[in-house]
Amino acid sequence: MSAKTALLVIDAQQSFLHMPYWSDAEYPAFRGKVTQLIESCVAKSVPVVHIFHVAKEGAFALSSGWVKLLDDIPAQHDALFHKHVHNAFTETGLGAWLDERGIKRLIVSGIRTEQCCETTTRVASDLGYQVDFVTEATLTFPMIHAASGRTYSADDIREKTELVLAKRFAAIRTVAECLAAL
């Protein structure tokens, strides 16, 4: 990676544990990959940025006490931002923070693959950042299509996200590929 890089860890927060769709099924694999990214970035002096989603009420409200890092995710970070929309840039100060440090490349990880991670990736690309989307370091959950009743697995959702992001908004990378390039 020739450009100065930062790792974004999006919404790896306790709020999700209180949502009806939460499942531990894929969490251990996600935790392992995002931990590997964080620890390696810290060791290589690559800035780590935690971003939390905040809502006015419910599990994502600051008053819930759950807008904090999941207990078993490494807490090391260089910056922490709260967002109120699906992308990590709108009204957060993230863009200014990155620009002040000359950061031009982002590694995207976090929870939910197809929502805040994908949306942040699209916005980052539109703003001119190079983005590495690390699907294996993102987490999502099965969803049921409202009209057809079809259940889309987490694998289906990740595949769709990779399809729409690849070569348009991001490079799809593994943790190993990202770390080898740092």
N, C-alpha and C positions, 0 to 999 in steps of 0.2 A: 504494500500500500504506500504509494508515494506521497499522498496528501496527508496532512496532519489529521488524526483520527480521534473520535470519541465513541464510547459505547453508551447507547441508550438502553436502559432497563425500564420498560414501560409497564406500569400498573401491576407490578409484582407485590400486591398489597393484600392485607388480611380481609379487606372488604369482600373479596370473592368467596371466602370460606362461608359466608353467610347468604350466598345466593342459591336459589333452588336447583340450578343446573350444575353447581360445583360437583366435581368428581375427582377423587384421588387417583383414578386409574392411570393417567398419564403424567401425573405430577412428579413422581420420582425421576423419570427421564428428563423432564424439563428442568427440574431443580439441579440435576447433575450438569447439564449443558450450560445453564446460565451461571452456575457457580464456577465452572471452568472458565467461562468468558471473563467474569468479573475478576477472579483471582489472577488470571494471566494478564489482563489489562492493567491491574494494579501493579503487578510485578514489572511490567514494561513501561510504566509511567504513562499509560494511555488513560485519559480522563474517563471516569465512570459517572454517568448522570442517571439518577433515579427520578422517575416522573410518576406522580400519583394522580389518579382521577378523583375529583371532588365534586359531589352533588349537593343540592340543598337539603335533601333528606334521605333517609334510608341508610343502607350499609356503606354508602360512599360519602356520607356527610361527615365532616370533621367531628361533629358532636357524637358520632357513633363510637368513636375511639378505635375504629378499624382501618383508618386511613394511615396505615404504617406498614412497613416492610414485612413480608411473610417471615416468620421466625427463623427459618432455616436457609434463608438467602443471605449471602454475605452483605453486610451493611456498608462496606467501604464505598464512598462516593466523593466526588469533587463538587457536585452540585445536586440540588433537589428542587424540583419544580412541581407545582400543582397545576393541573389543567381542568377545565370545565367543559371541554368539547372532546371530540374523538382524536384530534391530532395534538401533538405535544408543542406546537409552535404558537397557536393563536392565543394571544394575551398572556403568555407565560414568561417571556423574557429569555427563553431558550435560544432563539436566533441571535440575539445580541450577545449572549454569553459565549456562544460558539464563535461568532465573528470576532469578538475581542481577543480570542485565543488563536485565531487563524485556522480554525478547524473547518475542513472542507469535505471530510469523509465521515460517515456515520455507520456504525454497526447497530442494527436494530434487533432487539430481543424483547420478550415480555409476554404479557397476557392481554388480550385475546388476539390471536393471529390475524383474523379477518376484520377486526374492528380497529382498535387503537394502534396496533402495530402496522397494519396495512395502510391506514389513513395517514399516520405520521410519515411513512415511507413515501407515499404519493406527494404529500406537501413538501417534504424535504427535497425530493427530486425537482419539483416545480420551482423551489427556491434556489436551485443550483448545486445542492450537495450531491456528492457521490454516495450511494447507499449500498451497503451489504446487508441483505435481509437474511437472517440466520434462522430459518424455519425450525430447525431442531431445538432452538433456544426460545421458541415461542410456545404458548399453550392455548388451546381452545377446547371447546366442548361440543358434543353433538347438538344439532339444531333440527327442529321440525318445521318444514315449509308450511306456512299457514293455509295456502290454497290446496295443495296436493296431498298434504299429510305425510309426504316422504320425509324420512329421517336422513339427514346428511351427517355422516360420521366426522369425527375430528380429522381423520385422514382425507376425506372428501374436501373438507373446508381448506385444509393446508394445501392440497393439490391445486384447488381453484385459485388460492392466493398466489401461489408460485406462478401459475399460468398467466395471471393478469399483471404481475409485477415484473417478471423476468424480461430483461433487455428493454424495458420501457421505463421503469421507475427504479429498478434495482438489479444488482447482481445477486443471484441466489447462491448462498455460500453455506458450507458447514462450519462448525466451530473450528475444526482442524484447519480448514482453508483460511479462515480469518486470522487465526493465530500464527500460521506460517507466514502470512504476509505482513505481520506487524514488525 
